Amino acid sequence: MTHDHTPSPTAPRRARFGLLLALLTAAAFGTSGAFARSLIDAGWSPSSAVTARVTIAAAVLLVPGLIALRGRWRVLRRNLPIILIFGLVAIAGCQVAYFTAVQHLSVGVALLLEYMGIVLVVGWLWARHRQRPRALTIAGTVVSVLGLALVLDLAGDATVDLVGVFWGLVAAVGLAVFFVLSAKSDPELPPIVLAGGGMTVGAVALLALSAVGVLPVAANTDDVVFAGHDVPWWVPVVGLSLVAAVLAYVVGIMAARELGSKLASFVGLTEVLFAVFFAWLLLGQLPTVVQLVGGVLIVAGVALVRVDEMRGEVLDEPVLPTPAG
C-alpha cells in the first residue's frame, strides 16, 4: 500500500488565506494604542480604558468559549491556575501597564518596549531551565537591546518619560508571562477558552480593584478626538473591545490553525508596524528617525529569536497570537 504525499492543491491557497488572517490579526491588535490614547487624552484613566475593553471582550467571548468546551469541564478545572495567572498578569496587568505607558509615550515607543518581553523569555529559560540560547538567539537579543537604546534615544534631543519607560518594561514582563504560560497550556484546552477565561478573570480583577480604589477610575461620556474628528466616546471603546480584542483573538486563532502558531506569531511581529502606522494616521504621532531605526532593530532582533525558535524548538509553541496591544 502506497501513500501519496503530493501536497494538496488547496495548500498554497490555505497558506495565503492564513497569511491574510495573520496580517489582519496584527492590524487589529495594532489599533489598540490609538483607540486607548484617544480615551486617555479625553480624561479616561488607563485602567478604566482597559477595564472597558476587557469586560466587553469577556462578555462577547463567553458563549463561544462555553461552546468550545462542549462539556469538557474537567479540562477547565485542570487549567484553572494557568487561566487565573494568564488573566491577572498577561491580560489585566500587561494591558494596564501598556496603556499607562501610552499615556506617557508615543504608541510606537510603548509597544516597542513591550516587545522586549520576547527577549525576557530567552533570559527566563536560560536562568530557570538552563536552556542556554544558541548563537542566533543571542544575536537577536543583542540587536534588540541595541534597538532599545536607540528607541530611548538617550544621547539625542528626544525626551523620553521615564515613567512611561517603566510601565512599558512592566508590560514587557506581562508579555513574557503570556508566552511562558501559552507554552505550558494544555493542548486539550481550546485557545478561545484560554482567551475568554483570561479575559473573564482579568475583567473581574479590574472591576474589583477599581471598586475598592486600588486602580484609579476616571471615565466620562464626552466626545473624544479621533483621527482628527470629534466622535462619541463609545467609538474607541467599541474599537478597543471588538476590533483590538475580540476580532484580533478570534481571527488570530483562525490564522494559527491555518499557518501553525509559530508562523502565525512570527507574522504577528508586523503589529509594531501597524501600531506605528495607525498612531501616525489617527493621532499624528511619529517616532523620531533614530527611534524608527531602533524600532527596526528591535523587530529584526525579535525576528531572529523567532527564526531560531522555529528552527530549534527553543520555546514551546504558543497557542495564541501575540496580544501586545
Rosetta silent file (secondary structure, phi, psi, omega in degrees, C-alpha in Angstrom):
SEQUENCE: MTHDHTPSPTAPRRARFGLLLALLTAAAFGTSGAFARSLIDAGWSPSSAVTARVTIAAAVLLVPGLIALRGRWRVLRRNLPIILIFGLVAIAGCQVAYFTAVQHLSVGVALLLEYMGIVLVVGWLWARHRQRPRALTIAGTVVSVLGLALVLDLAGDATVDLVGVFWGLVAAVGLAVFFVLSAKSDPELPPIVLAGGGMTVGAVALLALSAVGVLPVAANTDDVVFAGHDVPWWVPVVGLSLVAAVLAYVVGIMAARELGSKLASFVGLTEVLFAVFFAWLLLGQLPTVVQLVGGVLIVAGVALVRVDEMRGEVLDEPVLPTPAG
SCORE:     score description
SCORE:     0.000 S_00000001
   1 L     0.000  127.527 -178.652    0.000    0.000    0.000 S_00000001
   2 L  -108.577  154.947 -179.798    1.461    3.359   -1.032 S_00000001
   3 L  -118.187  131.311  178.651    0.715    6.801    0.308 S_00000001
   4 L   -86.469  113.788 -178.726    0.522    9.843   -1.877 S_00000001
   5 L  -100.958   15.403  177.739    2.444   12.680   -0.238 S_00000001
   6 L   -64.392  129.683 -179.217    1.804   15.139   -3.036 S_00000001
   7 L   -57.461  141.358  178.360    0.787   18.468   -1.485 S_00000001
   8 L   -64.672  140.740  179.063   -2.879   19.233   -1.806 S_00000001
   9 L   -62.344  -16.996  179.337   -3.644   21.859   -4.486 S_00000001
  10 L   -86.211   -8.894 -176.857   -5.517   23.762   -1.805 S_00000001
  11 H   -60.161  -50.306  178.792   -2.421   24.030    0.427 S_00000001
  12 H   -60.427  -36.106  179.824   -0.992   27.207   -1.191 S_00000001
  13 H   -65.768  -42.136  178.728   -4.448   28.762   -1.114 S_00000001
  14 H   -66.225  -37.240  178.926   -4.840   27.946    2.563 S_00000001
  15 H   -63.999  -42.699  178.495   -1.363   29.326    3.276 S_00000001
  16 H   -64.708  -41.059  178.201   -2.239   32.595    1.540 S_00000001
  17 H   -62.785  -43.403  178.639   -5.532   32.744    3.423 S_00000001
  18 H   -63.135  -38.388  178.151   -3.733   32.082    6.692 S_00000001
  19 H   -63.826  -41.974  177.455   -1.201   34.822    5.930 S_00000001
  20 H   -62.986  -40.773  178.050   -4.010   37.306    5.302 S_00000001
  21 H   -63.416  -41.931 -179.624   -5.650   36.294    8.574 S_00000001
  22 H   -64.996  -39.920  177.631   -2.371   36.732   10.469 S_00000001
  23 H   -66.723  -38.322  176.945   -1.856   40.190    8.963 S_00000001
  24 H   -63.782  -38.825  177.229   -5.443   41.115    9.848 S_00000001
  25 H   -60.673  -47.591 -179.747   -4.768   39.954   13.410 S_00000001
  26 H   -61.899  -41.008  179.503   -1.653   42.125   13.660 S_00000001
  27 H   -65.100  -41.080 -179.858   -3.533   45.113   12.241 S_00000001
  28 H   -64.009  -46.330  176.966   -6.409   44.619   14.686 S_00000001
  29 H   -62.929  -34.493 -176.668   -4.062   44.413   17.678 S_00000001
  30 H   -68.115  -14.315  179.057   -2.160   47.397   16.317 S_00000001
  31 L   -81.352  -14.576 -170.070   -5.198   49.664   16.657 S_00000001
  32 H   -62.141  -41.069 -178.785   -5.382   49.330   20.439 S_00000001
  33 H   -62.380  -41.853 -179.824   -2.840   52.036   21.229 S_00000001
  34 H   -66.826  -44.036  178.028   -4.571   54.621   19.042 S_00000001
  35 H   -61.070  -46.533 -177.228   -8.006   53.808   20.471 S_00000001
  36 H   -64.956  -42.122 -176.702   -6.699   53.903   24.046 S_00000001
  37 H   -64.111  -35.083  178.766   -4.760   57.146   23.608 S_00000001
  38 H   -64.245  -37.197  177.230   -7.860   58.951   22.323 S_00000001
  39 H   -70.791  -43.043 -179.545   -9.727   57.965   25.507 S_00000001
  40 H   -62.259  -42.489  178.592   -6.800   58.839   27.764 S_00000001
  41 H   -64.793  -22.686  179.453   -6.461   62.274   26.144 S_00000001
  42 L   -88.886    2.783  176.236  -10.187   62.793   26.821 S_00000001
  43 L   109.298    0.700  176.586   -9.692   62.225   30.547 S_00000001
  44 L   -76.112  144.622  171.296  -10.030   58.459   30.908 S_00000001
  45 L   -80.104  151.056  177.818   -7.564   56.683   33.166 S_00000001
  46 H   -55.078  -40.319 -178.278   -5.594   53.851   31.519 S_00000001
  47 H   -66.168  -33.703  177.875   -7.130   51.329   33.932 S_00000001
  48 H   -68.191  -39.812  177.855  -10.666   52.458   33.025 S_00000001
  49 H   -64.148  -42.296  178.559   -9.932   52.026   29.315 S_00000001
  50 H   -65.160  -42.569 -178.807   -8.519   48.548   29.957 S_00000001
  51 H   -60.667  -43.771  178.148  -11.477   47.602   32.181 S_00000001
  52 H   -61.975  -45.618 -178.431  -13.962   48.609   29.474 S_00000001
  53 H   -61.800  -50.963 -174.258  -12.011   46.706   26.826 S_00000001
  54 H   -69.642  -38.401 -178.406  -11.529   43.506   28.814 S_00000001
  55 H   -65.639  -46.399  178.964  -15.058   43.415   30.274 S_00000001
  56 H   -64.985  -43.138  179.421  -16.787   43.796   26.920 S_00000001
  57 H   -61.780  -40.718  178.831  -14.412   41.312   25.278 S_00000001
  58 H   -62.099  -41.249  179.943  -15.045   38.788   28.071 S_00000001
  59 H   -64.524  -39.944 -178.856  -18.817   39.110   27.596 S_00000001
  60 H   -70.174  -36.514 -176.733  -18.526   38.583   23.837 S_00000001
  61 H   -84.968   -7.050 -175.489  -16.201   35.579   24.180 S_00000001
  62 H   -60.583  -53.682 -177.094  -18.220   33.900   26.953 S_00000001
  63 H   -64.811  -48.693  176.822  -20.681   31.990   24.753 S_00000001
  64 H   -58.161  -34.575  178.335  -18.117   30.860   22.116 S_00000001
  65 H   -66.841  -41.552  178.093  -15.873   29.705   24.961 S_00000001
  66 H   -65.669  -38.059  178.023  -18.636   27.639   26.555 S_00000001
  67 H   -65.617  -40.094 -179.494  -19.476   26.104   23.180 S_00000001
  68 H   -64.996  -31.409  178.444  -15.799   25.251   22.595 S_00000001
  69 H   -67.434  -39.975  179.106  -15.655   23.432   25.936 S_00000001
  70 L    47.153   49.056  175.072  -18.597   21.202   24.998 S_00000001
  71 L    83.540    1.292 -178.920  -18.852   19.755   28.480 S_00000001
  72 L   -84.363   59.935 -176.156  -15.109   19.249   28.998 S_00000001
  73 H   -67.818  -27.016  178.352  -15.268   20.869   32.413 S_00000001
  74 H   -62.379  -38.375  177.558  -12.517   18.631   33.741 S_00000001
  75 H   -63.378  -41.142  179.484  -10.091   20.270   31.304 S_00000001
  76 H   -63.707  -46.121 -179.471  -11.210   23.679   32.534 S_00000001
  77 H   -62.561  -38.881 -178.689  -10.737   22.740   36.200 S_00000001
  78 H   -64.852  -27.828 -175.059   -7.314   21.274   35.459 S_00000001
  79 L  -105.252   10.087 -179.175   -6.195   24.534   33.847 S_00000001
  80 H   -56.435  -42.638  179.311   -7.710   26.998   36.318 S_00000001
  81 H   -59.087  -43.687 -179.979   -4.325   28.044   37.797 S_00000001
  82 H   -66.273  -40.976  179.521   -2.928   28.907   34.362 S_00000001
  83 H   -63.553  -39.278  179.376   -6.136   30.725   33.375 S_00000001
  84 H   -63.865  -49.143 -179.920   -6.028   32.731   36.616 S_00000001
  85 H   -65.944  -39.748  179.127   -2.408   33.800   36.182 S_00000001
  86 H   -59.301  -46.292 -178.769   -2.980   34.412   32.481 S_00000001
  87 H   -68.708  -40.245 -176.607   -5.926   36.693   33.190 S_00000001
  88 H   -74.199  -42.560 -173.368   -4.302   38.568   36.078 S_00000001
  89 H   -98.157  -55.259 -171.986   -0.826   39.086   34.628 S_00000001
  90 H   -74.671  -24.387  179.654   -0.820   38.540   30.866 S_00000001
  91 H  -105.773  -66.711 -175.963   -4.144   40.286   30.217 S_00000001
  92 H   -64.494  -55.268 -177.129   -5.094   42.690   33.027 S_00000001
  93 H   -62.852  -45.859 -177.833   -1.614   43.566   34.272 S_00000001
  94 H   -63.093  -43.435 -176.541    0.021   43.707   30.858 S_00000001
  95 H   -71.709  -38.859  176.443   -2.694   45.880   29.335 S_00000001
  96 H   -61.721  -42.402  179.345   -2.856   48.317   32.263 S_00000001
  97 H   -64.323  -44.537 -179.244    0.925   48.683   32.052 S_00000001
  98 H   -64.515  -45.668 -179.575    0.876   49.165   28.272 S_00000001
  99 H   -66.394  -33.182  176.021   -1.955   51.720   28.332 S_00000001
 100 H   -67.677  -37.959  175.766   -0.203   53.582   31.165 S_00000001
 101 H   -63.143  -39.537  178.502    2.945   53.641   29.039 S_00000001
 102 H   -63.264  -28.940  177.828    0.855   55.009   26.149 S_00000001
 103 H   -63.999  -29.567 -174.384   -0.255   57.810   28.488 S_00000001
 104 H  -109.045  -18.656 -175.811    3.367   58.966   28.783 S_00000001
 105 L  -127.404  169.509  171.982    4.948   57.839   25.497 S_00000001
 106 L   -69.176  156.315 -177.547    4.036   57.611   21.846 S_00000001
 107 H   -58.780  -43.209 -177.805    2.142   54.435   20.906 S_00000001
 108 H   -63.080  -45.947 -179.898    5.031   53.110   18.828 S_00000001
 109 H   -64.427  -42.451  179.411    7.667   53.547   21.539 S_00000001
 110 H   -60.688  -42.299 -178.546    5.400   51.999   24.191 S_00000001
 111 H   -70.386  -37.492  177.848    4.742   48.942   22.029 S_00000001
 112 H   -62.867  -38.779  175.774    8.417   48.522   21.153 S_00000001
 113 H   -62.982  -42.075 -179.851    9.234   48.493   24.861 S_00000001
 114 H   -62.608  -36.320 -177.221    6.575   45.842   25.437 S_00000001
 115 L   -68.347  -11.980  173.315    8.032   43.664   22.688 S_00000001
 116 L   -64.820  -10.718  177.436   11.229   43.382   24.697 S_00000001
 117 H   -60.057  -30.938  178.998    9.229   40.749   26.581 S_00000001
 118 H   -65.563  -35.819  176.257   10.218   38.202   23.950 S_00000001
 119 H   -68.439  -36.850  178.559   13.852   38.818   24.869 S_00000001
 120 H   -61.771  -33.524  178.501   12.959   38.395   28.559 S_00000001
 121 H   -61.086  -39.879  178.853   11.612   34.923   27.759 S_00000001
 122 H   -60.135  -46.626  179.024   15.070   33.945   26.498 S_00000001
 123 H   -63.666  -39.055  179.428   16.624   35.088   29.767 S_00000001
 124 H   -62.782  -46.073 -179.216   13.944   33.306   31.808 S_00000001
 125 H   -64.484  -35.845  178.503   14.508   29.995   30.032 S_00000001
 126 H   -67.370  -46.645 -176.459   18.264   30.349   30.499 S_00000001
 127 H   -74.026  -40.015 -172.952   18.005   31.166   34.209 S_00000001
 128 H   -86.535  -40.727 -172.754   15.130   28.856   35.135 S_00000001
 129 H  -116.783    7.351  179.915   15.617   25.837   32.887 S_00000001
 130 L    57.401   30.674  176.623   19.295   26.142   31.910 S_00000001
 131 L   -89.123   87.010 -176.846   18.276   26.395   28.257 S_00000001
 132 L   -66.333  127.556 -177.868   21.295   28.291   27.017 S_00000001
 133 L   -66.699  147.450  176.653   20.360   30.268   23.891 S_00000001
 134 L   -80.184  177.475 -172.746   22.098   29.438   20.616 S_00000001
 135 H   -58.631  -41.425 -176.777   24.085   31.915   18.551 S_00000001
 136 H   -66.475  -39.269  178.193   21.120   33.170   16.516 S_00000001
 137 H   -67.401  -41.617  177.516   19.064   33.879   19.631 S_00000001
 138 H   -61.402  -42.947  178.714   21.989   35.654   21.292 S_00000001
 139 H   -61.421  -43.267  179.076   22.467   37.755   18.151 S_00000001
 140 H   -62.816  -38.883  179.165   18.758   38.627   18.118 S_00000001
 141 H   -65.030  -45.159  179.432   18.889   39.608   21.771 S_00000001
 142 H   -61.848  -44.641  179.804   21.902   41.865   21.264 S_00000001
 143 H   -61.688  -41.528 -179.874   20.301   43.507   18.228 S_00000001
 144 H   -64.854  -41.679  179.512   17.078   44.098   20.186 S_00000001
 145 H   -64.955  -40.475  175.294   18.927   45.653   23.126 S_00000001
 146 H   -61.777  -41.560  177.468   20.803   47.960   20.747 S_00000001
 147 H   -62.570  -38.448  178.229   17.468   48.849   19.183 S_00000001
 148 H   -61.320  -41.989  178.670   16.043   49.573   22.633 S_00000001
 149 H   -60.739  -38.486  179.180   18.888   52.015   23.299 S_00000001
 150 H   -72.478  -37.598  178.456   18.069   53.833   20.059 S_00000001
 151 H   -61.733  -41.072  177.654   14.332   53.865   20.787 S_00000001
 152 H   -72.735  -20.455  174.827   15.038   55.514   24.130 S_00000001
 153 L    48.420   51.633 -173.535   17.387   57.898   22.260 S_00000001
 154 L   -65.122  -29.150 -177.676   19.317   58.537   25.452 S_00000001
 155 L   -95.901   -0.771 -175.619   22.048   60.533   23.715 S_00000001
 156 L   -98.364 -169.554 -178.550   19.731   62.523   21.477 S_00000001
 157 L   -85.827  -15.702 -177.082   17.484   65.528   21.822 S_00000001
 158 L   -67.994  138.450  177.449   14.282   63.500   22.224 S_00000001
 159 L   -99.307  127.746 -179.355   12.861   63.477   25.721 S_00000001
 160 L  -114.834  125.473 -179.948   11.593   60.135   26.957 S_00000001
 161 L   -71.464  116.699 -177.459    9.345   59.985   30.001 S_00000001
 162 H   -65.414  -29.046  175.048   10.980   57.559   32.425 S_00000001
 163 H   -63.155  -43.388  177.515    7.598   56.773   33.991 S_00000001
 164 H   -64.101  -39.535  177.863    6.396   55.643   30.584 S_00000001
 165 H   -61.806  -42.914  178.722    9.572   53.595   30.074 S_00000001
 166 H   -57.809  -49.488 -177.960    8.999   51.877   33.424 S_00000001
 167 H   -68.914  -31.470  175.389    5.433   50.914   32.529 S_00000001
 168 H   -64.075  -38.645  178.425    6.500   49.821   29.054 S_00000001
 169 H   -73.768  -32.021  172.819    9.005   47.428   30.602 S_00000001
 170 H   -62.557  -41.014  176.386    6.358   46.198   33.069 S_00000001
 171 H   -62.080  -34.820  177.302    4.211   45.439   30.018 S_00000001
 172 H   -62.014  -39.285  176.566    7.197   43.530   28.603 S_00000001
 173 H   -63.101  -42.301  177.898    7.161   41.327   31.700 S_00000001
 174 H   -61.368  -39.765  178.384    3.442   40.726   31.151 S_00000001
 175 H   -66.618  -38.533  177.154    4.105   39.745   27.537 S_00000001
 176 H   -62.030  -41.937  177.194    6.852   37.365   28.656 S_00000001
 177 H   -61.589  -38.835  177.392    4.414   35.739   31.092 S_00000001
 178 H   -55.611  -48.510 -177.158    1.956   35.395   28.204 S_00000001
 179 H   -67.817  -41.643 -179.204    4.452   33.398   26.161 S_00000001
 180 H   -63.888  -44.891 -179.624    5.592   31.229   29.040 S_00000001
 181 H   -68.953  -38.510  179.162    2.023   30.365   30.081 S_00000001
 182 H   -62.307  -37.517  179.600    0.891   29.822   26.488 S_00000001
 183 H   -66.320  -30.143 -177.892    3.740   27.368   26.001 S_00000001
 184 H   -91.330   -3.322 -173.139    2.620   25.419   29.084 S_00000001
 185 L   -66.727  147.754 -179.549   -1.087   25.429   28.255 S_00000001
 186 L   -66.102  125.792  178.828   -2.919   22.126   27.990 S_00000001
 187 L   -61.400  -20.513  177.393   -3.364   21.106   24.322 S_00000001
 188 L   -79.679  -12.057  179.845   -6.861   19.913   25.231 S_00000001
 189 L   -86.373  113.876 -179.709   -7.798   23.435   26.330 S_00000001
 190 L   -57.286  137.044 -179.337   -9.290   25.284   23.333 S_00000001
 191 H   -54.415  -37.730 -178.130   -7.407   28.549   22.672 S_00000001
 192 H   -68.145  -25.427  176.453  -10.649   30.552   22.725 S_00000001
 193 H   -73.161  -40.973  176.238  -11.345   29.186   26.227 S_00000001
 194 H   -62.686  -42.902  179.334   -7.929   30.346   27.409 S_00000001
 195 H   -65.685  -50.927 -178.540   -8.549   33.743   25.821 S_00000001
 196 H   -66.191  -40.465  177.963  -12.122   34.066   27.084 S_00000001
 197 H   -64.656  -42.149  177.571  -11.299   32.668   30.511 S_00000001
 198 H   -63.330  -41.245  177.495   -8.349   35.002   30.838 S_00000001
 199 H   -61.651  -41.745 -179.654  -10.499   37.949   29.782 S_00000001
 200 H   -63.994  -46.858  177.670  -13.134   36.997   32.372 S_00000001
 201 H   -60.821  -44.763  179.653  -10.576   36.701   35.174 S_00000001
 202 H   -61.999  -40.953 -179.721   -8.985   39.978   34.101 S_00000001
 203 H   -64.435  -45.596  179.822  -12.347   41.748   33.980 S_00000001
 204 H   -61.419  -44.009 -179.491  -13.359   40.559   37.463 S_00000001
 205 H   -64.143  -44.215 -178.822   -9.978   41.593   38.898 S_00000001
 206 H   -65.416  -42.175  178.902  -10.046   45.024   37.245 S_00000001
 207 H   -64.609  -40.360 -179.674  -13.622   45.712   38.346 S_00000001
 208 H   -67.320  -44.687 -179.200  -12.825   44.615   41.912 S_00000001
 209 H   -67.149  -33.100  176.433   -9.635   46.685   42.141 S_00000001
 210 H   -69.852  -38.584 -177.550  -11.454   49.695   40.714 S_00000001
 211 H   -65.435  -34.346 -177.915  -14.321   49.279   43.190 S_00000001
 212 L   -93.281    2.508  174.565  -12.006   49.330   46.219 S_00000001
 213 L    87.842    6.802  178.423   -9.985   52.263   44.896 S_00000001
 214 L   -69.731  -40.980  177.281   -6.734   50.452   44.101 S_00000001
 215 L  -101.006  137.551  178.389   -6.997   51.419   40.436 S_00000001
 216 L   -68.155  132.633  179.353   -7.886   54.996   39.513 S_00000001
 217 L  -109.284  114.351  177.493  -11.330   55.274   37.951 S_00000001
 218 L  -146.401  113.250  179.278  -11.750   58.138   35.539 S_00000001
 219 L  -151.650  155.675  178.978  -14.155   57.972   32.615 S_00000001
 220 L  -152.304  172.683 -179.251  -16.676   60.262   31.005 S_00000001
 221 L  -108.008   21.096  176.479  -19.118   60.431   28.121 S_00000001
 222 L   -70.988  154.949  174.194  -17.564   63.469   26.473 S_00000001
 223 L   -63.529  150.921  178.392  -16.706   63.313   22.797 S_00000001
 224 E  -117.569  156.252  177.119  -13.127   62.290   22.029 S_00000001
 225 E   -91.441  118.616 -177.924  -10.782   63.423   19.294 S_00000001
 226 E  -140.559  125.813 -177.931  -10.046   60.509   16.986 S_00000001
 227 L    56.748   33.466  177.186   -8.498   60.723   13.533 S_00000001
 228 L    79.948    9.010 -178.213   -8.817   64.486   13.710 S_00000001
 229 E  -129.248  152.168  172.088  -12.574   64.419   14.337 S_00000001
 230 E   -81.080  122.956 -179.288  -14.814   64.628   17.390 S_00000001
 231 E  -129.533  157.636  176.808  -16.506   61.257   17.836 S_00000001
 232 L   -60.354  150.560 -177.011  -18.693   59.786   20.615 S_00000001
 233 L   -58.242  -29.803 -174.889  -16.787   58.190   23.493 S_00000001
 234 H   -74.636  -14.235  179.534  -18.169   54.758   22.689 S_00000001
 235 H   -63.218  -54.154  176.866  -16.446   54.654   19.273 S_00000001
 236 H   -67.530  -28.099  177.216  -12.939   53.996   20.680 S_00000001
 237 H   -65.052  -45.788  177.238  -14.422   51.774   23.415 S_00000001
 238 H   -63.954  -40.333  178.180  -16.082   49.581   20.802 S_00000001
 239 H   -61.374  -44.756  178.436  -12.897   49.656   18.753 S_00000001
 240 H   -60.701  -43.066 -173.104  -10.820   48.577   21.731 S_00000001
 241 H   -80.242  -49.955 -172.902  -13.195   45.781   22.688 S_00000001
 242 H   -88.511  -37.825 -178.426  -14.441   44.373   19.395 S_00000001
 243 H   -85.641  -54.644 -173.522  -11.631   45.198   16.962 S_00000001
 244 H   -82.209   -5.291  178.983   -8.488   45.150   19.115 S_00000001
 245 H  -123.749  -70.939 -174.458   -9.627   42.295   21.368 S_00000001
 246 H   -62.632  -55.637 -179.549  -12.426   40.028   20.104 S_00000001
 247 H   -58.682  -44.838 -176.976  -11.674   40.280   16.367 S_00000001
 248 H   -61.571  -43.941 -178.653   -7.928   40.120   16.970 S_00000001
 249 H   -70.119  -46.613 -176.083   -8.131   36.985   19.127 S_00000001
 250 H   -64.806  -47.204  179.323  -10.700   35.113   17.037 S_00000001
 251 H   -66.725  -35.457  177.716   -9.009   35.840   13.705 S_00000001
 252 H   -63.207  -38.127  176.788   -5.639   35.109   15.292 S_00000001
 253 H   -64.385  -41.944  177.076   -6.837   31.677   16.361 S_00000001
 254 H   -62.260  -40.516  179.382   -8.014   31.028   12.806 S_00000001
 255 H   -63.903  -41.832 -179.895   -4.624   32.162   11.484 S_00000001
 256 H   -62.963  -34.416  179.516   -2.799   29.852   13.890 S_00000001
 257 H   -71.805  -31.780 -179.080   -4.855   26.928   12.654 S_00000001
 258 H   -81.505  -39.405 -173.673   -4.059   27.710    9.014 S_00000001
 259 H  -102.579  -19.510 -166.034   -0.362   28.564    9.401 S_00000001
 260 L    92.838  142.777 -171.406    0.612   26.908   12.652 S_00000001
 261 H   -66.903  -31.083  179.821    1.005   29.001   15.754 S_00000001
 262 H   -65.168  -50.448 -178.718    4.758   29.591   15.342 S_00000001
 263 H   -66.152  -38.982  179.573    4.469   31.057   11.851 S_00000001
 264 H   -62.977  -42.399  179.634    1.324   32.992   12.785 S_00000001
 265 H   -70.506  -29.197  175.940    3.034   34.558   15.795 S_00000001
 266 H   -65.428  -46.506  177.053    6.062   35.351   13.619 S_00000001
 267 H   -62.668  -28.451  179.989    3.854   37.251   11.167 S_00000001
 268 H   -62.170  -13.507  175.897    2.343   38.908   14.246 S_00000001
 269 H   -61.598  -22.189  178.733    5.554   40.934   14.578 S_00000001
 270 H   -67.170   -7.754  176.379    4.052   43.247   11.967 S_00000001
 271 H   -55.608  -37.680 -179.977    1.803   44.509   14.784 S_00000001
 272 H   -60.719  -44.385 -179.466    4.543   47.021   15.617 S_00000001
 273 H   -64.759  -43.153  178.737    4.453   48.405   12.076 S_00000001
 274 H   -63.611  -40.626 -178.721    0.662   48.584   12.100 S_00000001
 275 H   -63.113  -43.683  177.626    0.680   50.291   15.515 S_00000001
 276 H   -63.768  -41.129  179.948    3.124   52.965   14.316 S_00000001
 277 H   -64.005  -47.048 -178.726    1.077   53.440   11.139 S_00000001
 278 H   -67.553  -35.425  177.988   -2.244   53.801   12.975 S_00000001
 279 H   -64.722  -37.849  177.209   -0.685   56.129   15.554 S_00000001
 280 H   -70.284  -44.008 -175.567    0.570   58.338   12.712 S_00000001
 281 H   -70.531  -41.947 -171.662   -2.687   58.146   10.743 S_00000001
 282 H   -97.597  -26.409 -176.022   -5.122   58.559   13.643 S_00000001
 283 H  -119.255   -9.236 -177.867   -3.143   60.516   16.242 S_00000001
 284 L    74.672   18.175  179.279   -0.467   62.297   14.246 S_00000001
 285 L   -91.785  138.387  174.638    2.276   60.534   16.253 S_00000001
 286 L  -150.433  125.412  178.196    5.522   59.521   14.594 S_00000001
 287 L   -62.163  162.437  175.790    8.749   58.452   16.329 S_00000001
 288 L   -68.470  168.263  179.866   11.992   60.257   15.526 S_00000001
 289 H   -60.063  -43.312  179.354   14.294   58.878   12.831 S_00000001
 290 H   -61.670  -42.426  179.271   16.619   57.449   15.495 S_00000001
 291 H   -66.588  -35.658  176.692   13.683   55.797   17.246 S_00000001
 292 H   -64.573  -41.690  176.487   12.436   54.350   13.958 S_00000001
 293 H   -62.171  -42.537  176.895   15.885   52.857   13.321 S_00000001
 294 H   -62.063  -39.309  177.788   15.823   51.441   16.836 S_00000001
 295 H   -62.559  -40.922  177.096   12.376   50.025   16.212 S_00000001
 296 H   -61.162  -41.724  179.637   13.616   48.282   13.076 S_00000001
 297 H   -65.958  -40.438  178.112   16.466   46.762   15.099 S_00000001
 298 H   -61.832  -47.562  179.422   14.099   45.569   17.833 S_00000001
 299 H   -62.726  -41.269  179.073   11.794   43.923   15.296 S_00000001
 300 H   -63.495  -42.221  179.205   14.802   42.428   13.483 S_00000001
 301 H   -64.343  -43.937  177.476   16.209   41.088   16.746 S_00000001
 302 H   -63.386  -37.129  178.417   12.887   39.591   17.781 S_00000001
 303 H   -62.897  -40.171  177.657   12.586   38.089   14.288 S_00000001
 304 H   -62.620  -41.421  177.329   15.980   36.389   14.723 S_00000001
 305 H   -62.809  -40.991  179.850   14.808   34.934   18.031 S_00000001
 306 H   -64.362  -43.460  179.348   11.618   33.750   16.347 S_00000001
 307 H   -60.784  -43.865  178.716   13.547   32.133   13.481 S_00000001
 308 H   -63.999  -38.231  178.069   15.777   30.320   15.946 S_00000001
 309 H   -62.608  -44.009 -177.946   12.697   29.258   17.917 S_00000001
 310 H   -70.401  -30.691 -179.370   11.023   27.871   14.799 S_00000001
 311 H   -79.309  -41.871 -169.365   14.185   26.053   13.723 S_00000001
 312 H  -113.780    2.636  179.899   15.283   24.584   17.000 S_00000001
 313 L    58.405   40.727  176.782   12.206   24.358   19.244 S_00000001
 314 L   -64.211  -41.127  178.033   13.868   26.535   21.899 S_00000001
 315 L  -114.350  149.273  173.666   10.422   27.581   23.084 S_00000001
 316 L   -68.337  158.158 -179.261    7.241   25.563   23.038 S_00000001
 317 L   -65.682  130.181  170.011    4.597   26.657   20.565 S_00000001
 318 L   -72.634  151.206 -177.774    2.386   29.485   21.794 S_00000001
 319 L  -104.371   -1.335 -179.871   -1.276   28.760   21.265 S_00000001
 320 L  -133.084  158.219  174.564   -2.480   32.308   20.842 S_00000001
 321 L   -69.423  162.153 -178.792   -1.436   35.303   18.770 S_00000001
 322 L   -67.499  119.416 -179.003    0.691   37.985   20.386 S_00000001
 323 L   -95.750   45.398 -172.364   -1.612   40.246   22.427 S_00000001
 324 L   -60.066  -37.647  178.219    0.810   43.061   22.748 S_00000001
 325 L   -83.795    0.000    0.000   -1.838   45.722   22.241 S_00000001
